[in-house]
Amino acid sequence: VKGAIHIQSQFAPEQTKSIFIMPPSVAELKRRLESRGNESAESIAIRVNKASYEISFKDSFDEIILNDNLQKACWETEQVISNFLRWNKSTIL
């Protein structure tokens, strides 16, 4: 999050497109992490706390994509990037 905000501050708005991929909820994020079974409770707590903090910056991003369905979130992300690249290509030419 900090890196994305920093990059945005270094370029004109039309030169960047920031995308925030957001879990449906912090509780769902925690459930997903726990269901994987490959992290300790402490590690999950750290990640969930960090995610909660980062979510508070979501409005600093150009686009927010809700990751409630992986295929849909991937498609939406691809569309945002494609549209941005297409728009930038047309403005340069």
Secondary structure, 3 states (H helix, E strand, C coil): CHHHHHHHHHCCHHHCCCEEEECCCHHHHHHHHHHHCCCCHHHHHHHHHHHHHHHCCHHHCCEEEECCCHHHHHHHHHHHHHHHHHHHHHHHC
